[in-house]
Amino acid sequence: MTPPPPSAYGTLYIVPTPIGNLEDITLRAIRILKEVDLIAAEDTRHTKKLLNHLGITTRLISYYREKEAQRGAQILDMLTEGKNIALVSDAGTPAISDPGSVLVRLAHEHGIPIVPLPGPSALISAMSASGFEQTGFLFHGFAPSKKGQRRKLLKSLKDCEYPVAFYESPHRIEGLLTDALEIFGNRKTLWARELTKTFEELEQSDLACLRKKAAEKKQKGEFVIIIQPGEKMAVKGESIEELINWYRDNSDLSLKDVSKRIASDLGVSRSTVYQLALRLWER
């Protein structure tokens, strides 16, 4: 059987849904959800409540993380047959720390038209309320649940020049704040909990205060945590030797990371810097 030409393909719509307040859905999103042939939902039971609230009767199919590859292939077949499909997650924008990226990648690979709709995002809502003035930020989704992996990630982010943002669950928030305080120091931080919901809470404080708050009372609802970058120290030294000695005595960077940074800053061979650093480090 000859496959249909690309012009006959359906469209994959990426449709954000409310993260709490049901009023936070665009008129365009409502229209698309009514008009498509099918809605691929992270949890059909959850999405059904939203559709009932909006009076939408479009058919649902489940699309959850554990079955992304299998379901993605099935939905791709429907798209190539000409069906228009909306992809939604339980809350917010699909494929942003939620299922969806596998299906979107498949659609790209097969020439399926993709239309992303703007809409609710806990990350963007929290960032807009942070008051942090940097021109960018680094988003890492959910930090690893295992302490060792989480600490390794945080150590790699210690010298990031931008605010670092995480999603976190209520039963892991104390662990994240404890490790961040120990590794980053007591930095200014935004705590955004239950955004757009009845008990929404925004607090700009420091890691020590927020860690204490998390420890004193069991928290509910998901968080966005945004941590300010640390203050930059003025590096002193003109020669490679002077720079190596300064980093050794004034920073927590490893010998390897010091060599990498100096080589990048000066435009010299990393191996040359590393060999010199080895000798100086031993002293």
SVG drawing of the C-alpha trace seen along z (x, -y; Angstrom):
<svg xmlns="http://www.w3.org/2000/svg" viewBox="-20 -43 76 45">
<polyline fill="none" stroke="black" stroke-width="0.4" points="0.0,0.0 1.4,-3.4 1.8,-5.7 -0.1,-9.0 1.8,-12.1 3.0,-14.5 0.4,-17.0 -2.3,-14.6 -0.7,-14.3 -2.6,-15.5 -1.2,-18.1 0.2,-17.5 -0.9,-20.4 1.0,-20.9 -1.6,-22.3 -0.8,-23.6 -3.4,-23.1 -4.0,-24.9 -1.5,-24.2 -4.2,-24.9 -6.7,-27.6 -9.0,-26.3 -9.5,-29.9 -5.8,-29.7 -6.5,-28.2 -6.5,-30.2 -9.5,-30.5 -7.3,-29.0 -6.5,-26.0 -10.2,-25.4 -10.9,-25.6 -8.2,-23.2 -9.3,-20.7 -12.8,-20.8 -11.7,-20.6 -9.0,-17.8 -9.9,-14.2 -8.1,-12.9 -6.5,-14.2 -3.4,-12.3 -3.3,-12.8 -0.8,-12.0 -3.7,-10.8 -7.1,-10.5 -8.9,-10.6 -7.3,-13.9 -7.8,-15.5 -11.5,-14.2 -12.3,-16.5 -10.9,-19.5 -12.8,-18.6 -16.1,-18.1 -15.6,-21.6 -15.1,-23.0 -17.9,-21.0 -15.6,-19.2 -16.3,-15.7 -13.3,-14.9 -12.1,-11.3 -9.1,-10.7 -6.1,-8.3 -3.6,-7.8 0.0,-8.9 2.1,-8.4 5.8,-8.2 6.1,-4.4 4.5,-3.8 5.8,-6.8 7.7,-4.8 4.8,-2.4 2.1,-5.0 4.2,-7.4 4.4,-5.0 0.6,-4.4 -0.2,-8.1 2.3,-8.7 0.4,-6.2 -2.8,-8.2 -1.1,-11.4 0.2,-10.0 -3.4,-8.9 -4.5,-12.5 -5.9,-12.8 -5.3,-16.0 -4.2,-15.3 -3.7,-17.4 -1.0,-16.5 -1.7,-17.5 -0.1,-16.8 -1.8,-16.8 -0.9,-20.4 1.2,-23.0 3.1,-22.6 3.7,-19.0 7.3,-17.8 8.6,-20.3 9.4,-17.8 6.3,-16.0 5.7,-13.3 5.7,-14.4 9.2,-14.8 9.3,-11.3 6.1,-11.9 7.3,-15.4 10.6,-13.9 8.9,-11.3 6.7,-13.9 9.8,-15.9 11.5,-12.8 8.5,-12.0 7.6,-15.5 4.4,-15.8 3.3,-19.4 3.7,-20.6 1.9,-23.5 2.9,-24.6 0.4,-26.7 1.6,-29.2 0.1,-28.8 0.6,-27.9 4.0,-27.0 4.9,-26.8 8.5,-27.6 7.8,-30.8 5.2,-32.0 7.7,-31.5 10.5,-33.2 8.4,-36.2 7.7,-36.6 11.3,-36.0 12.6,-39.6 16.0,-38.1 17.5,-40.4 19.8,-38.1 19.1,-37.9 18.9,-34.1 18.3,-31.1 19.2,-27.4 16.2,-25.0 16.9,-21.4 13.4,-20.0 13.3,-17.7 16.6,-17.0 17.6,-13.4 15.8,-11.6 19.0,-9.8 21.1,-12.0 24.4,-11.1 23.2,-11.9 21.5,-15.1 24.6,-16.3 26.7,-15.6 24.4,-17.7 24.4,-20.6 28.2,-20.6 28.3,-20.9 26.0,-23.9 27.8,-25.7 29.6,-28.2 26.7,-28.8 26.4,-32.5 22.6,-32.3 19.8,-31.5 19.1,-27.7 15.5,-26.5 14.1,-23.2 10.8,-21.5 10.4,-19.5 7.9,-17.4 6.8,-18.0 8.4,-14.9 11.8,-15.7 11.9,-19.5 13.8,-19.4 16.5,-17.2 17.0,-19.5 17.2,-22.6 19.6,-20.9 22.0,-19.8 21.8,-23.2 22.6,-25.1 25.6,-22.9 27.0,-23.1 26.0,-26.6 26.1,-28.4 23.2,-30.6 22.0,-32.1 18.9,-34.1 16.2,-31.8 12.6,-31.9 10.1,-29.3 7.0,-29.1 4.4,-26.5 1.0,-25.5 1.1,-28.2 -2.3,-29.5 -4.1,-27.3 -6.0,-28.3 -3.0,-28.1 -0.5,-29.6 2.7,-30.7 5.6,-32.8 8.5,-33.6 11.8,-35.2 14.2,-34.3 17.5,-32.5 18.3,-28.8 18.8,-28.5 15.4,-30.0 13.5,-28.0 15.3,-24.8 14.2,-25.4 10.6,-26.1 10.6,-22.8 11.9,-20.9 9.4,-22.4 6.2,-21.6 5.3,-18.9 4.7,-20.7 2.0,-20.0 1.9,-20.7 4.7,-20.9 7.4,-23.5 9.4,-25.7 12.7,-26.6 14.9,-29.3 18.4,-29.8 20.4,-32.9 24.0,-32.6 26.8,-33.1 28.9,-36.2 31.9,-36.1 35.3,-36.4 37.9,-38.5 40.5,-36.1 44.0,-37.4 47.0,-36.4 48.6,-37.1 50.7,-34.0 49.4,-30.5 51.2,-29.6 49.7,-32.5 46.2,-31.6 46.6,-28.0 47.8,-28.9 44.9,-31.4 42.2,-28.8 43.9,-26.2 43.8,-28.5 40.5,-30.4 38.0,-28.0 36.5,-24.6 37.2,-23.7 39.0,-20.5 42.4,-20.4 40.7,-19.2 38.1,-22.0 40.8,-24.6 42.9,-23.4 39.8,-23.5 38.8,-27.0 42.3,-28.5 42.9,-26.9 39.6,-28.2 40.2,-31.8 43.7,-32.0 43.3,-30.0 46.1,-27.6 46.4,-23.8 44.4,-22.2 47.0,-19.4 49.8,-21.9 47.9,-23.7 46.9,-20.4 50.5,-19.1 51.7,-22.4 48.8,-22.3 49.7,-18.8 53.1,-19.9 51.8,-23.0 48.9,-21.2 51.4,-18.7 53.2,-21.6"/>
</svg>
